[in-house]
Amino acid sequence: MAVTVEDVRTALSAVKDPEIRRPITDLGMVDTVAVDPAGGVDLTVLLTIAACPLRDTLTRDVTAAVRAVPGVTDLRLTLGVMTDDQRSALRDSLKGGATKDIPFARPESRTRVYAIASGKGGVGKSTVTVNLAAALAAQGLAVGVLDADVYGFSIPRMLGVTGRPTRIGEMILPPVAHGIKVISVGMFVDGNTPVVWRGPMLHRALQQFLADVFWGDLDVLLLDLPPGTGDIAISTAQLIPSTEILVVTTPQTAAAEVAERAGAIALQTRQKVAGVIENMSPMLLPDGSRMALFGSGGGRIVADSLSRATGTTVELLGQVPLEVGLREAGDSGTPLVLTAPTAPAAQVLRQVADGLARRSRPLAGVSLGISPKR
Ligand SMILES: Nc1ncnc2c1ncn2[C@@H]1O[C@H](COP(=O)(O)OP(=O)(O)OP(=O)(O)O)[C@@H](O)[C@H]1O
């Protein structure tokens, strides 16, 4: 049977743009399709920008899809580039026309937003963030990570992201790694330049990343906050009031006291504390005994004290042991939950992710669409 243009278009509707993650047929990227009587296909696909970092992936996916159509004997693929008008039409269709709006702050948003907070640096906040993100994405959830930790942007390295975000006018397309959309403040500064941003600048940066980045329909957004109880936690509360806080602490008592303060900020901003994760918990030794390098009990102390302070039950969601493999996986760019899902630390992190995946977005601020009976 002769191949039709419709057959080719149908096959192309299964190809998603690697960055936007929607079918290329819905994005205006399929420009022209022609089929000759011998089954040869002439196809022009438009890239969003000429320097599209994922043009090879797109070429491969398009070629595979078209070649798989029965009767296709040849494919002559031309890659073009969208005009400015086509790009703005695409941006408007993705953003629903509104560019300055934060989609997660809308009452009808179904995205759960978690801010990962810690009292001080180096407690493993980024490690926890990337592993939770990877575990949630592995379950098939649409996950985004916003690395707002201006004092050390380690998220891109831990997820193996080297690419820069693509810009379409004012819209920013985040790189995707292990199925996770990733944006880091570090992607917008040169090399290792430290960022000495203060409150208002940070607030603007966060607002821009939330509004201008095309996140698509996310199930979960994880925000890696700078350590401490600073301005950015307050900014997060202002920009997305439904954000819940996940507090990371080490088992050390001193660290726990500092972590408590990070959690207590939620009282002032009226955000919910989703739970406490203790990291660097006693290490499992080959003989089955445990070594408590950083002491023990910190997670429980923080959870109990936040429960008292908030008058709700704040749970200790998990205790992630110190584990060489967890650090190595972070250094290699693939989180431990993917490289060794049954390793002790990975099991705890996957369990925490399972718990987060089962929770539904809090109804605070959501209109239930019920009107009182008159
Ligand atoms: N449970 C663990 N076992 C072994 N190493 C760990 C563990 N958790 C974190 N690490 C390692 O400790 C170091 C600090 O962790 P990480 O960068 O995640 O902390 P952080 O709190 O995000 O720090 P910062 O606030 O400075 O960004 C990293 O090298 C990481 O690989």
The ligand as an SDF file (V2000), in Angstrom:
LIG
                    3D

 31 33  0  0  0  0  0  0  0  0999 V2000
   24.9550   10.0530   53.0460 N   0  0  0  0  0  0  0  0  0  0  0  0
   26.1090   10.3990   52.5010 C   0  0  0  0  0  0  0  0  0  0  0  0
   27.1460    9.5540   52.4700 N   0  0  0  0  0  0  0  0  0  0  0  0
   28.3420    9.9310   51.9040 C   0  0  0  0  0  0  0  0  0  0  0  0
   28.5630   11.1170   51.3330 N   0  0  0  0  0  0  0  0  0  0  0  0
   27.5650   12.0110   51.3300 C   0  0  0  0  0  0  0  0  0  0  0  0
   26.2760   11.6960   51.8880 C   0  0  0  0  0  0  0  0  0  0  0  0
   25.4720   12.7880   51.7100 N   0  0  0  0  0  0  0  0  0  0  0  0
   26.2150   13.7110   51.0630 C   0  0  0  0  0  0  0  0  0  0  0  0
   27.4650   13.2630   50.8350 N   0  0  0  0  0  0  0  0  0  0  0  0
   28.5780   13.9910   50.2170 C   0  0  0  0  0  0  0  0  0  0  0  0
   28.8340   15.1430   51.0080 O   0  0  0  0  0  0  0  0  0  0  0  0
   29.1770   16.2730   50.2110 C   0  0  0  0  0  0  0  0  0  0  0  0
   28.1790   17.4190   50.4980 C   0  0  0  0  0  0  0  0  0  0  0  0
   26.8970   17.0200   50.0330 O   0  0  0  0  0  0  0  0  0  0  0  0
   25.9490   18.0030   49.2250 P   0  0  0  0  0  0  0  0  0  0  0  0
   26.7200   18.7950   48.2220 O   0  0  0  0  0  0  0  0  0  0  0  0
   24.7940   17.2160   48.7760 O   0  0  0  0  0  0  0  0  0  0  0  0
   25.5220   18.9600   50.4350 O   0  0  0  0  0  0  0  0  0  0  0  0
   24.7490   20.3270   50.4410 P   0  0  0  0  0  0  0  0  0  0  0  0
   24.0640   20.3770   51.7440 O   0  0  0  0  0  0  0  0  0  0  0  0
   23.9280   20.4630   49.2250 O   0  0  0  0  0  0  0  0  0  0  0  0
   25.9130   21.3400   50.4170 O   0  0  0  0  0  0  0  0  0  0  0  0
   25.8740   22.8710   49.9670 P   0  0  0  0  0  0  0  0  0  0  0  0
   24.8870   23.5290   50.8230 O   0  0  0  0  0  0  0  0  0  0  0  0
   27.2740   23.2980   50.1830 O   0  0  0  0  0  0  0  0  0  0  0  0
   25.4550   22.8570   48.5120 O   0  0  0  0  0  0  0  0  0  0  0  0
   29.1220   15.7800   48.7720 C   0  0  0  0  0  0  0  0  0  0  0  0
   30.3950   15.4500   48.3750 O   0  0  0  0  0  0  0  0  0  0  0  0
   28.2470   14.5380   48.8410 C   0  0  0  0  0  0  0  0  0  0  0  0
   28.5600   13.5930   47.8310 O   0  0  0  0  0  0  0  0  0  0  0  0
  1  2  1  0
  2  3  1  0
  2  7  2  0
  3  4  2  0
  4  5  1  0
  5  6  2  0
  6  7  1  0
  6 10  1  0
  7  8  1  0
  8  9  2  0
  9 10  1  0
 10 11  1  0
 11 12  1  0
 11 30  1  0
 12 13  1  0
 13 14  1  0
 13 28  1  0
 14 15  1  0
 15 16  1  0
 16 17  2  0
 16 18  1  0
 16 19  1  0
 19 20  1  0
 20 21  2  0
 20 22  1  0
 20 23  1  0
 23 24  1  0
 24 25  2  0
 24 26  1  0
 24 27  1  0
 28 29  1  0
 28 30  1  0
 30 31  1  0
M  END
$$$$
